[in-house]
């Protein structure tokens, strides 16, 4: 959420930054709401002061024995009390109106983010590894004989419908091994703290990370009001909601492996074959809470943590910086990591790492107390995939496929698979 004081101080800058995201000027509208809110608060405070003054006079009239004046002033106090209550309600309504409007406005991009209207404006800034030269035409993951019936879409459809999958046997074990490998790498080498979090959260948790109110249709809500998390970013980031942290506690670097749920409301007809885009999937998430001045360095660090997973698995990838028109709602700057999928002959997103500045913290009222003893300030928050487990499974299968239909698995996974090195007809060998 944006700082209303910053909008008051520099409305032109606010509009200019949002214009980079393709939005029309909003400062005038926001400041109009703010002016009405402040006027309502001032009126309520003035009426309260008048009520307090009249209340003192009531006591004085009573002490003097002036019954007529006492009754007049008592009636005036009662009238003022009713007036104050109405004005306070009006002020609260104006405050809510302004907050609700601010909740729908996306974060401002950093100056270093490239301009662009959509994904065509994204810029590749780094590439690692070279796509393998196959002596045969590589297949997509769901076409591999090595996978066979161990990637079962028919049973999943019977159970749950489209965009679900049942993994069995060796494929299920490789999927589990990937998640375990990611967690171990992040915890032991990247020094992230592992967490196991709920996947059901209250609406305020979704609001805190920017998933509500704007993107409610992209997630699932239960009949009793809980929301299924689209990613552990929601739970991990909200650990600090409403808190005032000590400076010495920062940075806080966390990771969690969870199931994630997305309705994919805006993706009708996209990636319907295979398990690239599912309603339920697993992800190892990374979240950092830090001082605002450290956010840029933490963003680079987090992205390298995600890249390390791909490099250990020997999966070619590229790093993309998203342009202003393709960034997420809460992001100031985002790097996407795209892994090479030979079956599609292209790179596809496998991780998105974003710095959100103080945008989420302001929504959550998450602050820290500076070491110099200054006034508490909002923390900065960052999040990133480290990685999407299902998409990583796809990349391992497609990049390791052999002409005989088997899959050679990355050496980094062998210890997690009991020394097995290949996948043949859904089984580890």
C-alpha positions as CSV (number, residue, x, y, z in Angstrom):
1,X,0.0,0.0,0.0
2,X,1.2,3.5,-0.8
3,X,2.1,6.1,1.8
4,X,-0.5,8.9,1.7
5,X,2.1,11.4,3.0
6,X,4.4,10.7,0.1
7,X,1.4,11.2,-2.3
8,X,0.7,14.6,-0.6
9,X,4.3,15.7,-0.8
10,X,4.8,14.8,-4.4
11,X,1.6,13.9,-6.3
12,X,3.3,14.4,-9.7
13,X,5.9,11.8,-8.9
14,X,3.2,9.3,-7.8
15,X,1.3,9.7,-11.0
16,X,4.5,9.5,-13.1
17,X,5.5,6.2,-11.5
18,X,2.1,4.7,-12.0
19,X,2.1,5.9,-15.6
20,X,5.0,3.6,-16.1
21,X,2.6,0.7,-15.3
22,X,0.1,2.0,-17.8
23,X,-2.2,3.6,-15.2
24,X,-4.0,7.0,-15.6
25,X,-3.3,9.7,-13.0
26,X,-4.7,8.9,-9.6
27,X,-3.2,11.5,-7.3
28,X,-6.0,14.0,-7.6
29,X,-8.6,11.4,-6.7
30,X,-6.6,10.0,-3.8
31,X,-5.9,13.5,-2.4
32,X,-9.6,14.4,-2.7
33,X,-10.4,11.4,-0.6
34,X,-7.7,12.3,1.8
35,X,-8.9,15.9,2.1
36,X,-12.4,14.7,2.9
37,X,-11.1,12.3,5.5
38,X,-9.0,14.9,7.2
39,X,-11.9,17.4,7.2
40,X,-14.2,14.8,8.8
41,X,-11.6,14.0,11.4
42,X,-11.1,17.7,12.2
43,X,-14.9,18.3,12.5
44,X,-15.2,15.3,14.8
45,X,-12.3,16.5,17.0
46,X,-13.8,20.1,17.1
47,X,-17.2,18.7,18.2
48,X,-15.5,16.5,20.8
49,X,-13.7,19.6,22.2
50,X,-17.0,21.5,22.4
51,X,-18.7,18.6,24.1
52,X,-15.9,18.4,26.7
53,X,-16.1,22.2,27.3
54,X,-19.9,22.0,27.8
55,X,-19.5,19.1,30.2
56,X,-17.2,21.2,32.4
57,X,-19.8,24.0,32.5
58,X,-22.5,21.5,33.5
59,X,-20.6,20.8,36.7
60,X,-20.1,24.5,37.4
61,X,-23.8,25.3,37.0
62,X,-24.7,22.4,39.3
63,X,-22.3,23.7,41.9
64,X,-23.9,27.2,41.7
65,X,-27.3,25.7,42.1
66,X,-28.5,27.3,38.8
67,X,-31.0,24.6,37.8
68,X,-32.1,26.2,34.6
69,X,-28.6,26.6,33.3
70,X,-27.8,23.1,34.5
71,X,-30.6,21.6,32.5
72,X,-29.8,23.7,29.4
73,X,-26.2,22.7,29.4
74,X,-27.0,19.0,30.1
75,X,-29.3,19.0,27.0
76,X,-26.5,20.7,25.0
77,X,-24.0,18.0,26.1
78,X,-26.4,15.3,25.1
79,X,-26.9,17.0,21.7
80,X,-23.1,17.3,21.2
81,X,-22.6,13.7,22.2
82,X,-24.9,12.5,19.5
83,X,-23.3,14.9,17.0
84,X,-19.8,13.7,17.9
85,X,-20.8,10.1,17.5
86,X,-22.2,10.8,14.0
87,X,-19.0,12.8,13.0
88,X,-16.7,10.1,14.3
89,X,-18.6,7.5,12.3
90,X,-18.3,9.8,9.2
91,X,-14.6,10.2,9.8
92,X,-14.2,6.4,10.2
93,X,-16.1,5.8,6.9
94,X,-13.9,8.3,5.1
95,X,-10.8,6.7,6.5
96,X,-12.0,3.3,5.3
97,X,-12.9,4.7,1.8
98,X,-9.3,6.0,1.4
99,X,-7.7,2.8,2.6
100,X,-9.9,0.7,0.4
101,X,-9.0,2.8,-2.6
102,X,-5.2,2.6,-1.8
103,X,-5.5,-1.2,-1.5
104,X,-6.3,-1.5,-5.2
105,X,-3.3,0.5,-6.5
106,X,-0.2,-1.5,-7.5
107,X,3.3,-0.8,-6.2
108,X,5.6,1.7,-7.9
109,X,8.4,0.3,-10.0
110,X,12.0,1.2,-9.2
111,X,13.8,3.5,-11.6
112,X,16.0,0.6,-12.8
113,X,13.1,-1.4,-14.0
114,X,12.7,-1.3,-17.8
115,X,9.6,0.3,-19.3
116,X,7.3,-2.0,-21.3
117,X,3.6,-2.7,-21.9
118,X,3.8,-6.5,-21.6
119,X,6.1,-9.5,-21.6
120,X,7.7,-8.4,-24.8
121,X,9.3,-5.6,-22.9
122,X,11.1,-8.0,-20.5
123,X,14.9,-8.0,-20.7
124,X,17.2,-11.0,-20.5
125,X,20.3,-10.1,-18.4
126,X,22.0,-13.5,-17.6
127,X,22.1,-17.0,-19.1
128,X,23.6,-20.1,-17.6
129,X,24.3,-23.5,-19.3
130,X,23.7,-24.5,-22.9
131,X,20.7,-26.5,-24.1
132,X,21.7,-30.0,-24.8
133,X,22.0,-31.1,-28.5
134,X,19.8,-34.2,-28.9
135,X,20.4,-36.8,-31.5
136,X,16.7,-37.3,-31.6
137,X,13.6,-35.1,-31.3
138,X,13.0,-34.5,-27.6
139,X,9.5,-35.1,-26.2
140,X,7.5,-33.2,-23.7
141,X,7.4,-34.6,-20.1
142,X,4.0,-36.2,-20.4
143,X,5.0,-38.0,-23.6
144,X,8.0,-39.8,-22.2
145,X,7.9,-43.6,-21.8
146,X,10.1,-43.2,-18.8
147,X,7.1,-41.5,-17.1
148,X,4.5,-43.9,-18.3
149,X,1.4,-44.3,-16.2
150,X,3.3,-42.8,-13.2
151,X,2.0,-39.4,-14.2
152,X,-1.7,-40.1,-14.1
153,X,-4.0,-37.4,-15.4
154,X,-7.0,-39.6,-15.9
155,X,-7.3,-40.6,-12.3
156,X,-6.8,-37.0,-11.2
157,X,-9.6,-35.9,-13.5
158,X,-11.9,-38.5,-12.0
159,X,-11.0,-37.3,-8.6
160,X,-10.8,-33.5,-9.1
161,X,-11.3,-32.5,-12.7
162,X,-8.9,-30.8,-15.1
163,X,-5.5,-29.4,-14.2
164,X,-4.7,-31.9,-11.5
165,X,-2.3,-34.9,-11.6
166,X,-1.6,-38.0,-9.6
167,X,2.1,-38.9,-9.4
168,X,3.0,-42.5,-8.7
169,X,6.1,-44.7,-8.1
170,X,9.4,-43.4,-9.3
171,X,8.0,-40.1,-10.6
172,X,6.5,-39.3,-7.2
173,X,9.8,-40.1,-5.5
174,X,11.7,-37.8,-7.8
175,X,9.2,-35.1,-7.1
176,X,9.7,-35.6,-3.4
177,X,13.5,-35.7,-3.8
178,X,13.5,-32.4,-5.6
179,X,11.6,-30.7,-2.7
180,X,13.9,-32.2,-0.1
181,X,17.0,-31.2,-2.1
182,X,15.8,-27.6,-2.4
183,X,15.1,-27.3,1.3
184,X,18.4,-28.9,2.3
185,X,20.3,-26.5,0.0
186,X,18.5,-23.4,1.3
187,X,18.8,-24.4,4.9
188,X,22.4,-25.7,5.0
189,X,24.1,-23.5,2.5
190,X,21.9,-20.4,2.1
191,X,21.1,-20.2,5.8
192,X,17.4,-19.8,5.4
193,X,15.2,-20.9,8.4
194,X,12.8,-23.8,7.5
195,X,9.2,-23.5,8.4
196,X,6.1,-25.6,8.1
197,X,3.0,-23.3,7.7
198,X,-0.7,-23.7,7.4
199,X,-2.2,-23.6,3.9
200,X,-5.5,-22.1,5.1
201,X,-5.3,-18.4,6.1
202,X,-7.6,-15.6,7.2
203,X,-8.6,-12.9,4.7
204,X,-6.3,-10.4,6.4
205,X,-3.3,-12.5,5.6
206,X,-4.2,-12.5,1.9
207,X,-4.8,-8.8,2.1
208,X,-1.4,-8.2,3.7
209,X,0.5,-9.6,0.8
210,X,-1.7,-8.0,-1.9
211,X,-3.7,-11.1,-3.0
212,X,-6.9,-9.4,-1.8
213,X,-9.0,-7.6,-2.7
214,X,-7.9,-7.3,-6.3
215,X,-7.0,-10.9,-7.0
216,X,-9.7,-12.8,-5.1
217,X,-10.8,-14.7,-8.2
218,X,-7.3,-16.2,-8.6
219,X,-7.5,-18.1,-5.3
220,X,-9.9,-20.5,-3.6
221,X,-12.0,-19.6,-0.5
222,X,-13.6,-22.1,1.8
223,X,-17.2,-21.8,2.9
224,X,-16.2,-20.7,6.3
225,X,-14.0,-17.8,5.1
226,X,-10.5,-19.2,5.0
227,X,-8.4,-18.9,1.9
228,X,-6.1,-21.6,0.4
229,X,-2.7,-20.0,-0.1
230,X,-1.5,-19.4,-3.6
231,X,2.1,-19.6,-2.2
232,X,3.8,-19.7,1.2
233,X,4.7,-16.0,0.6
234,X,1.3,-15.3,2.2
235,X,2.1,-17.2,5.4
236,X,5.8,-16.5,5.8
237,X,5.4,-12.7,5.1
238,X,2.5,-12.4,7.6
239,X,4.7,-13.8,10.4
240,X,5.6,-10.2,11.1
241,X,2.2,-8.6,10.6
242,X,1.4,-6.1,13.4
243,X,4.9,-6.5,14.9
244,X,7.6,-4.0,15.8
245,X,10.9,-5.9,15.3
246,X,14.2,-5.0,16.8
247,X,16.8,-3.9,14.3
248,X,19.1,-6.7,15.5
249,X,16.6,-9.3,14.4
250,X,17.0,-8.3,10.7
251,X,17.3,-9.7,8.2
252,X,14.9,-12.6,8.6
253,X,15.4,-15.2,5.9
254,X,12.8,-18.0,5.7
255,X,11.8,-20.9,3.5
256,X,8.9,-23.3,3.4
257,X,7.7,-26.2,1.3
258,X,3.9,-26.2,0.9
259,X,1.1,-27.2,-1.4
260,X,-0.2,-24.1,-3.3
261,X,-3.6,-23.5,-4.9
262,X,-4.5,-21.2,-7.7
263,X,-7.7,-21.1,-9.7
264,X,-5.8,-19.9,-12.9
265,X,-8.9,-17.7,-13.6
266,X,-7.1,-15.8,-16.4
267,X,-5.4,-18.8,-18.1
268,X,-8.2,-20.5,-19.9
269,X,-6.8,-22.5,-22.8
270,X,-3.1,-22.0,-21.7
271,X,-0.8,-25.0,-21.1
272,X,-3.7,-27.5,-20.8
273,X,-1.4,-30.5,-21.7
274,X,0.8,-32.0,-19.0
275,X,1.4,-30.6,-15.6
276,X,2.9,-27.2,-16.4
277,X,-0.1,-25.2,-15.1
278,X,-2.1,-26.9,-12.3
279,X,-4.7,-25.8,-9.7
280,X,-2.7,-27.6,-7.0
281,X,1.1,-27.7,-7.0
282,X,4.1,-27.7,-4.6
283,X,6.6,-25.0,-4.2
284,X,9.6,-24.2,-2.0
285,X,9.2,-20.5,-1.2
286,X,11.7,-18.0,0.1
287,X,10.8,-14.8,2.0
288,X,13.1,-12.1,3.5
289,X,12.2,-9.4,5.9
290,X,14.8,-6.7,6.1
291,X,15.7,-3.0,6.4
292,X,14.5,-0.9,3.4
293,X,18.0,0.1,2.5
294,X,19.1,-3.6,2.3
295,X,16.3,-4.7,0.0
296,X,18.2,-4.4,-3.3
297,X,21.1,-6.5,-2.1
298,X,18.7,-9.0,-0.5
299,X,16.9,-9.3,-3.9
300,X,20.2,-10.2,-5.6
301,X,21.0,-12.7,-2.9
302,X,17.6,-14.4,-3.0
303,X,17.7,-14.7,-6.8
304,X,21.1,-16.4,-6.6
305,X,19.7,-18.8,-4.1
306,X,17.1,-19.9,-6.6
307,X,19.7,-20.0,-9.4
308,X,21.9,-22.3,-7.3
309,X,19.1,-25.0,-7.3
310,X,19.1,-25.0,-11.1
311,X,22.8,-25.0,-11.4
312,X,23.2,-28.0,-9.0
313,X,20.7,-29.9,-11.1
314,X,22.5,-28.9,-14.3
315,X,19.4,-27.2,-15.8
316,X,20.1,-24.4,-18.3
317,X,18.3,-21.2,-17.5
318,X,18.1,-17.5,-18.1
319,X,17.4,-14.6,-15.8
320,X,14.9,-12.0,-17.0
321,X,14.1,-8.6,-15.4
322,X,10.4,-7.9,-15.9
323,X,9.3,-4.7,-17.4
324,X,6.8,-2.3,-15.8
325,X,3.9,-3.8,-17.7
326,X,4.6,-7.4,-16.7
327,X,5.4,-7.0,-13.0
328,X,3.3,-8.4,-10.2
329,X,0.9,-6.1,-8.3
330,X,3.1,-5.8,-5.2
331,X,6.5,-5.8,-6.8
332,X,9.0,-2.9,-7.1
333,X,11.3,-5.1,-9.2
334,X,11.1,-8.8,-10.3
335,X,13.5,-11.3,-11.7
336,X,12.0,-14.3,-13.5
337,X,14.2,-17.4,-13.9
338,X,13.2,-19.4,-17.0
339,X,14.4,-23.0,-17.4
340,X,15.1,-24.6,-20.7
341,X,12.4,-27.2,-21.7
342,X,13.7,-29.1,-24.8
343,X,10.2,-30.7,-25.3
344,X,8.8,-27.2,-26.0
345,X,12.1,-25.9,-27.4
346,X,11.9,-22.8,-25.3
347,X,12.5,-21.3,-21.8
348,X,9.6,-21.3,-19.3
349,X,9.3,-19.6,-15.9
350,X,10.3,-21.7,-12.9
351,X,11.0,-18.9,-10.4
352,X,9.9,-15.3,-9.7
353,X,11.9,-13.3,-7.2
354,X,10.5,-9.9,-6.2
355,X,11.4,-7.0,-3.9
356,X,8.3,-5.3,-2.6
357,X,9.9,-2.5,-0.6
358,X,7.6,-1.3,2.2
359,X,4.4,-1.9,0.1
360,X,3.3,-5.1,1.9
361,X,4.6,-4.0,5.3
362,X,2.4,-1.0,5.2
363,X,-0.6,-3.2,4.5
364,X,0.4,-5.5,7.4
365,X,1.6,-2.7,9.7
366,X,4.9,-4.6,10.1
367,X,7.7,-2.3,11.4
368,X,11.1,-2.3,13.0
369,X,12.9,-0.1,15.5
370,X,16.1,1.4,14.1
371,X,19.3,0.8,16.0
372,X,19.8,4.5,16.4
373,X,16.6,4.7,18.4
374,X,14.7,6.6,15.8
375,X,10.9,6.3,15.2
376,X,9.8,2.8,14.1
377,X,9.6,2.4,10.3
378,X,8.1,-0.1,8.0
379,X,10.3,-3.1,7.1
380,X,10.9,-4.2,3.5
381,X,9.7,-7.6,2.2
382,X,10.9,-9.9,-0.5
383,X,9.7,-13.2,-1.9
384,X,10.8,-15.8,-4.4
385,X,10.3,-19.3,-5.6
386,X,13.1,-21.6,-4.7
387,X,11.7,-23.4,-6.8
388,X,8.4,-24.5,-8.2
389,X,8.7,-28.3,-7.6
390,X,6.4,-29.5,-10.4
391,X,8.0,-27.4,-13.0
392,X,11.4,-28.5,-11.8
393,X,10.3,-32.1,-12.2
394,X,9.3,-31.3,-15.8
395,X,12.7,-29.8,-16.5
396,X,14.6,-32.7,-15.0
397,X,12.5,-35.2,-17.1
398,X,12.8,-33.3,-20.4
399,X,16.5,-32.4,-20.1
400,X,17.5,-35.9,-18.9
401,X,15.5,-37.9,-21.5
402,X,17.3,-40.5,-23.6
403,X,16.5,-41.9,-27.0
404,X,15.5,-45.3,-25.5
405,X,12.8,-43.5,-23.5
406,X,14.5,-43.5,-20.1
407,X,15.5,-40.5,-18.1
408,X,19.0,-39.9,-16.7
409,X,18.6,-38.1,-13.3
410,X,20.9,-35.3,-12.0
411,X,23.7,-36.5,-9.7
412,X,22.5,-34.0,-7.0
413,X,19.4,-36.2,-6.6
414,X,21.1,-39.6,-6.4
415,X,21.5,-39.5,-2.5
416,X,17.8,-38.7,-2.2
417,X,16.9,-41.7,-4.4
418,X,18.8,-44.4,-2.6
419,X,21.5,-44.3,-5.3
420,X,19.2,-44.8,-8.2
421,X,20.2,-42.8,-11.3
422,X,17.6,-43.4,-14.0
423,X,13.8,-43.5,-14.5
424,X,12.4,-46.3,-16.7
425,X,8.7,-46.9,-17.3
426,X,7.8,-45.0,-14.1
427,X,10.3,-46.9,-11.9
428,X,13.7,-45.9,-10.5
429,X,16.6,-48.1,-11.5
